[in-house]
Amino acid sequence: MSGVAIVGIGMHRFGRTEGVSGRAQAVHAARRALDDAGLRFSDMQFGFGGSHSAGDADTLVSELGLTGLPFINVANGCATGGSALIAADAAIRSGTHDLGIVIGFDKHPRGAFDTDPADHGIGSWYGETGMMVTTQFFGMKIQRYLHDHGIKPDVLAEVSAKAFRNGARNPMAWRRKEMAAAEIAAAPMISHPLTQYMYCSPAEGAVALVLCRAEDAHHYTDRPVYLAAATFRSRRYGSFEVFSPWLALDRADPPTVEASAAAFAAAGIAPSAVDVAQIQDTESGAELMHMAETGLCAHGEQEELILSGATAIEGRLPINTDGGCLANGEPIGASGLRQVHENVLQLRGDAGEHQVPGNPQVGFTHVYGAPGISACTVLTREEPS
């Protein structure tokens, strides 16, 4: 079994880019990743990629090169990018391939996601209750979480304020204007206790990564970042997730708990060793819940960590250093790979104004999405033993 290294990264700015298709953004990101690794598309032995709303990833070969490589489309909701990365990781670790590319991209129409309950095996009654509008689900879930763990709702505005501060320092982010917590808290209420600026928005953007066998990494870069683990889990009976039409009497941990534990176990690294983390913040309550579900802190500790500045870029546990989904928006196919792109920048020391100080060595990423799925990675500066 071979280790895996990331030797090239590329990104098209997130947000809204009028007149530029999602596919064009994907081609831009792919070419930047190839340039970063000093390679051509004809060098790639495989490709995995996906998009929710912007077309089939395998058609990108029309612009990148008709080389005959196996290019496989991946579709897995918010974990599309993470799932494509897991597939690439397996292709290299198994020895099937030595070098390849992963691409995630999207260009969503304006407005909320419009999902049909039937696509998830749910009757139309569920949509009629309003629960297919995920803002309501997230409002209900964070209400219960705050109650169960004695956390004040005021902290939700602080999470968003941090995201916009970080986004203002990130030239690739969509929302680049800082907002005070008081302004965020006073914004129109969407689904109690979450206000307008506590939610992310559907967006556009693209990310590409070039990966290779760990032992070959120095052929392409003198600063490889190693993919120590990439894991994925789906929901179990008893966990309450997006598009869940019922709540079981017997509660179970959400998929994030198992996915993150599996990632840390595979990497042989404890959560306490993480120097920088990117975790799903579809809304500010998600970041708060996922901090504990991923093992980065205990349930109930989040309020103190956030209010003390521990999760800021200069803090001891920097979280969502590029602004997360709140500042970048969420192009579904690209969002998980954006997190990996950010951690590669951080571990290389190339993040510029939003660089974490102290020469970070270990990065962690986590995505969560409907209908209850989670993908996680552990990245390291040093090659795992």
C-alpha positions in Angstrom: 0.0 0.0 0.0 1.4 3.4 -1.0 0.9 6.6 0.8 -0.7 9.6 -1.0 0.5 13.2 -1.4 -1.1 16.3 -2.7 1.3 18.0 -5.1 -0.8 20.5 -6.9 -3.8 22.7 -6.0 -5.9 25.1 -8.0 -9.1 27.1 -7.3 -11.5 29.4 -9.0 -12.8 32.1 -6.7 -16.0 31.3 -4.9 -19.1 33.6 -5.0 -20.8 34.8 -8.2 -19.0 35.1 -11.5 -21.4 36.3 -14.1 -20.9 35.0 -17.6 -18.5 32.2 -16.6 -20.0 28.7 -16.5 -19.3 26.2 -13.8 -17.4 24.1 -16.3 -15.2 27.0 -17.2 -14.4 27.6 -13.5 -13.6 23.9 -13.2 -11.2 24.0 -16.2 -9.5 27.1 -14.6 -9.0 25.3 -11.3 -7.7 22.2 -13.0 -5.1 24.1 -15.0 -3.9 26.0 -12.0 -3.5 22.7 -10.1 -1.6 21.2 -13.0 0.6 24.3 -13.2 1.2 24.1 -9.5 2.6 20.6 -9.9 4.5 21.3 -13.1 2.4 18.8 -15.0 0.1 18.5 -18.0 -3.3 16.9 -18.2 -1.8 14.3 -20.4 0.3 13.2 -17.4 -2.8 12.3 -15.4 -3.6 8.6 -15.2 -7.1 9.1 -13.8 -9.7 11.7 -12.8 -12.6 11.8 -10.4 -14.9 14.8 -10.2 -18.4 16.0 -9.5 -20.9 18.8 -9.7 -24.5 19.1 -8.5 -25.8 21.8 -10.9 -23.1 22.6 -13.4 -22.7 19.5 -15.6 -20.8 16.2 -15.7 -17.2 16.4 -14.6 -16.0 13.8 -17.2 -17.0 16.3 -20.0 -14.2 18.6 -18.9 -11.8 16.5 -20.9 -13.1 18.4 -24.0 -11.2 21.4 -22.7 -8.4 19.7 -20.7 -7.4 17.1 -23.2 -8.8 14.0 -24.9 -6.2 11.6 -23.5 -8.3 8.5 -22.9 -7.9 8.5 -19.2 -10.6 7.0 -17.0 -12.6 10.0 -15.7 -15.4 9.0 -13.3 -18.3 11.2 -12.2 -19.0 11.4 -8.5 -22.3 12.6 -7.0 -22.8 12.5 -3.3 -24.5 15.8 -2.2 -22.4 18.0 0.0 -19.8 15.2 0.2 -19.2 15.1 -3.5 -15.8 16.6 -3.4 -14.8 14.5 -0.4 -16.1 11.4 -2.0 -14.1 12.1 -5.2 -11.0 12.6 -3.1 -11.6 9.3 -1.2 -11.9 7.5 -4.6 -8.6 9.0 -5.7 -7.0 8.1 -2.5 -8.0 4.5 -2.9 -6.9 4.4 -6.5 -3.4 5.4 -5.5 -3.1 3.4 -2.2 -4.1 0.3 -4.0 -1.4 0.7 -6.6 -3.9 0.9 -9.4 -2.6 4.4 -10.4 0.3 6.6 -9.5 -0.9 10.1 -10.4 -4.2 11.7 -11.0 -6.6 14.7 -10.6 -9.7 15.4 -8.5 -12.1 18.2 -9.5 -15.1 19.7 -7.8 -17.2 22.5 -9.1 -20.7 24.0 -9.2 -22.8 27.0 -10.3 -26.1 27.1 -8.4 -29.0 29.3 -9.4 -29.8 32.1 -7.0 -32.1 31.3 -4.1 -32.5 28.3 -1.8 -31.9 24.8 -2.9 -35.1 23.3 -4.3 -35.1 19.6 -3.4 -37.9 17.2 -4.2 -38.8 14.9 -1.2 -39.3 12.0 -3.6 -35.6 12.1 -4.5 -34.9 11.1 -0.9 -37.7 8.5 -0.7 -39.9 10.8 1.4 -43.6 11.5 0.8 -44.8 14.9 -0.4 -46.2 15.5 3.1 -42.7 16.2 4.4 -42.2 19.0 1.9 -45.7 20.4 2.8 -44.5 20.7 6.5 -41.7 23.0 5.3 -38.9 20.7 6.5 -37.4 20.3 3.1 -36.4 23.9 3.6 -33.2 23.1 5.4 -33.2 26.4 7.3 -36.0 25.0 9.5 -34.2 21.7 10.1 -31.0 23.5 11.2 -32.9 25.9 13.4 -34.6 23.0 15.2 -31.4 21.0 15.6 -29.4 23.9 17.1 -32.2 24.8 19.4 -32.1 21.4 21.0 -28.3 21.3 21.1 -28.0 24.7 22.8 -30.6 23.5 25.4 -29.0 20.1 26.0 -25.5 21.6 26.6 -26.3 24.9 28.3 -24.9 27.1 25.6 -26.2 30.7 25.1 -27.6 31.5 21.7 -25.5 34.7 21.6 -22.4 32.6 20.6 -24.0 31.9 17.2 -23.4 35.5 16.1 -19.8 35.3 17.2 -19.3 32.2 14.9 -20.5 34.2 11.9 -18.5 37.3 12.9 -15.3 35.2 12.9 -16.2 33.7 9.5 -16.6 37.2 7.9 -13.4 38.4 9.6 -11.5 35.5 8.1 -13.3 35.9 4.7 -12.2 39.5 4.6 -8.6 38.3 4.8 -9.0 35.7 2.0 -8.9 36.9 -1.6 -10.7 33.8 -2.9 -13.8 34.3 -0.6 -17.2 35.6 -1.6 -18.1 37.6 1.5 -15.1 39.9 2.2 -16.7 42.4 4.4 -16.5 42.1 8.2 -19.7 42.2 10.2 -20.0 42.8 14.0 -21.7 40.1 16.1 -24.3 42.7 17.1 -25.3 43.4 13.5 -25.5 39.7 12.7 -27.7 39.0 15.8 -30.0 41.9 14.8 -30.5 40.7 11.2 -33.8 39.3 10.1 -34.7 36.0 11.9 -34.9 33.1 9.4 -35.5 30.1 11.7 -35.0 30.7 15.4 -32.4 31.2 16.7 -30.6 31.6 13.3 -30.7 35.0 11.6 -29.9 35.9 8.0 -26.2 36.1 8.3 -25.8 32.9 10.3 -26.6 30.9 7.1 -24.4 30.3 4.0 -25.7 30.7 0.5 -25.6 28.5 -2.6 -22.7 29.7 -4.7 -20.2 29.1 -7.5 -16.7 28.0 -7.6 -14.2 25.2 -8.4 -11.3 23.4 -6.8 -8.8 20.8 -8.2 -6.1 18.7 -6.6 -3.3 16.7 -8.1 -2.4 13.6 -6.1 0.4 11.1 -6.4 2.1 8.2 -4.6 3.8 9.6 -1.6 7.3 8.3 -2.6 7.0 10.2 -5.9 5.9 13.5 -4.4 9.3 15.2 -4.6 9.4 14.8 -8.3 6.7 17.4 -8.5 7.1 19.7 -5.5 9.5 20.4 -2.7 6.5 21.1 -0.4 4.1 18.1 -0.6 1.2 17.7 1.8 0.3 14.2 2.7 -3.2 12.8 2.8 -2.9 10.8 6.0 -6.5 9.7 6.0 -9.8 10.2 4.1 -13.0 8.7 5.4 -16.7 8.7 4.8 -19.7 7.6 6.8 -23.5 7.6 6.4 -26.2 7.9 9.1 -27.3 5.2 11.5 -30.8 4.5 12.8 -31.4 6.9 15.6 -29.5 9.9 14.3 -31.5 13.0 13.4 -30.2 14.4 10.1 -31.2 16.6 7.2 -34.4 15.2 5.5 -35.1 12.8 8.4 -38.9 12.3 8.4 -38.9 10.9 12.0 -37.0 11.1 15.3 -36.2 7.7 16.9 -36.7 7.1 20.6 -33.2 5.6 20.8 -30.7 8.2 19.8 -27.5 7.5 17.9 -24.4 9.5 17.2 -24.4 11.4 13.9 -22.2 10.3 11.0 -19.7 13.0 11.8 -18.7 11.2 15.0 -17.8 8.0 13.2 -16.2 9.6 10.1 -13.9 11.8 12.2 -12.9 9.0 14.6 -12.1 6.8 11.7 -10.0 9.5 10.1 -8.0 10.1 13.2 -7.5 6.4 13.8 -6.4 5.8 10.2 -3.9 8.6 10.5 -2.6 7.6 13.9 -3.1 11.2 15.1 -5.2 12.4 18.0 -7.7 15.4 17.5 -5.6 17.3 20.0 -2.7 17.3 17.5 -4.7 19.3 14.9 -3.2 22.7 14.2 -5.8 24.0 11.8 -9.3 22.7 11.0 -12.0 23.3 8.4 -15.4 22.0 9.4 -18.9 22.2 7.9 -20.6 25.5 8.7 -23.7 25.4 6.6 -24.9 27.7 9.4 -23.2 29.0 12.5 -24.8 26.3 14.6 -23.3 23.6 12.5 -19.8 24.8 13.3 -20.6 24.8 16.9 -22.0 21.2 16.9 -19.3 19.8 14.7 -16.5 21.1 16.9 -17.5 18.6 19.5 -18.8 15.8 17.1 -15.3 15.7 15.4 -13.6 15.4 18.8 -11.9 18.8 18.6 -13.5 19.7 22.0 -16.0 18.3 24.4 -19.8 19.1 24.1 -20.5 22.3 26.0 -16.9 23.7 25.7 -17.6 25.5 22.5 -18.9 28.7 24.0 -15.7 29.4 26.0 -13.5 28.5 23.1 -15.3 30.8 20.7 -15.6 33.7 23.1 -12.0 33.5 24.2 -10.7 33.6 20.6 -9.3 30.1 20.6 -10.9 29.3 17.2 -9.6 32.5 15.6 -6.7 32.4 13.1 -4.3 33.4 15.9 -6.0 31.1 18.5 -4.9 27.7 19.7 -7.5 25.9 17.6 -8.0 27.9 14.3 -11.3 26.8 12.6 -12.5 27.8 9.1 -9.6 30.0 8.5 -10.7 30.9 4.9 -14.1 32.0 6.1 -15.8 28.6 5.7 -19.1 28.2 4.0 -20.5 31.3 5.7 -18.0 33.6 3.9 -17.4 31.5 0.7 -20.9 30.2 0.1 -21.5 26.5 -0.8 -21.0 25.3 -4.4 -21.9 21.7 -3.5 -19.4 19.9 -5.7 -16.5 22.1 -4.7 -17.1 22.8 -1.0 -15.3 19.8 0.5 -12.3 20.3 -1.8 -12.1 24.0 -0.8 -11.4 22.9 2.7 -8.6 20.6 1.6 -7.2 23.4 -0.6 -7.2 25.7 2.4 -5.4 23.3 4.6 -2.7 22.7 1.9 -2.1 26.4 1.8 -1.9 26.5 5.6 0.5 23.6 5.9 2.7 25.1 3.1 2.7 28.5 4.8 1.1 30.1 1.7 -2.2 31.4 3.1 -1.1 35.0 3.2 -3.2 37.3 5.3 -5.2 34.4 6.8 -2.1 32.2 7.5 -2.1 30.4 10.9 1.0 31.3 12.8 3.5 28.8 14.2 4.2 26.6 11.2 1.1 24.3 11.4 1.9 20.6 10.8 -1.5 18.8 10.9 -4.8 19.9 9.2 -8.3 18.4 9.5 -11.3 18.8 7.3 -14.9 17.8 7.7 -18.0 18.0 5.6 -21.6 17.1 6.4 -24.7 17.0 4.2 -28.0 15.5 3.4 -29.3 12.9 4.0 -26.9 12.4 6.9 -23.4 11.9 5.5 -19.9 13.0 6.5 -16.5 12.9 5.0 -13.2 13.8 6.8 -9.5 14.1 6.0 -6.3 14.4 8.0 -3.5 16.2 6.2 0.1 16.3 7.4 3.3 18.2 6.5 5.5 15.2 7.3 5.0 11.9 5.5 3.2 9.4 7.8 5.3 6.5 8.9 
